Amino acid sequence: MTSFSRYLPFVAAMALVVVASNILVQFPMQGQIGGLSLADLLTWGAFTYPFSFLVTDLANRRYGPAVARRIVFVGFMTAVVCSILVPPFLF
């Protein structure tokens, strides 16, 4: 197995989490707590983005900090490219 293919699941997971968070941040949560509307404060992207920390932590534990930084960089660059290529949803 080549060096990059070992890290590919982590890179794909990081890119997937960031792209999903970028899409889901457009959808506000519906509901209220007391008189406070959740739609003004919270989006669904807030629930998916913390998984990027899980991916980073698992990569760091398995491959060390230097490789984890590269995984995060490549994952985020992939997500940036996807964000640029895919036009924003028009809602």
N, C-alpha and C positions, 0 to 999 in steps of 0.2 A: 504494500500500500504506500502510495507516495505521501510526502509530508503534508501537502495541502488537503488531500482527500481525508486525512485523519481529522482535520479541523472543520471540514465541510458541514457536518451536522450542526456544529455550534454557530458557524457563520450563517447558515440558513435559518436557524432558530432566531438569531439576533435580528436578521433582516425581516423575518416574518413578524416578529413582535413590534418592531419599529413601524413597519408599513401598516400593520393592523391598528396600531395606536394612532397613527396619522389619519387613518380613515375613520376610526371610531370617535375621535375627538370632535367630530362634526355633529355627533348625536348627543344632545343633552339628556340627562336622566329626568324622568317624569316623576312627580310626586312632591309631597310637602312634608316638612317636619315642623309642626306647629304652624306658624304663619309664614315660614320661610320656604320659598320655592327652590327645589333642587335643581331645576333647569337653569337657574341663574348661577349656580355654583359648581356643578359637577357634570362631567361628560363620561361616556363609556370608555373613552381612552384612558382615563385615570385608573381603570381596573386592569387594563392589559399592559400598560407600560412597566409596572413593577416586575413583570416577568423578565425584562431585560437585565435586571439586577441578578436574578436567579441564573440566567445564562452566563453572565459575566463571572459570577461566583463559582459556578460549576467548572467553567473553563479554567479559571485561576487555580482551583484545587487540583484539576487533572493535569494541566500543562504548565502551570507557573504564570507569573505576572507578565512576562514579556510576550508570551504567545497569547495570553488573554487580551492584552492591549491590541495586538494585531487582529484578533478575532472581532473585537468591538469595532475597530476602525473599518475593516472590510465589511462587516455587517451594516454599519451605519452608512458607508459609501454606497452600498447596494441599495439601501433604503432611500437615500437621497436621489439616486438615479431613478428609481421607481417613482418617487414623488414628483420628479420633474417630467417624466415621460407620461405618467397617467394624469390626465387633467382633473382638476378638482370636481367633486360632485356638485351638481347645481340643485340645491334644495331650497 
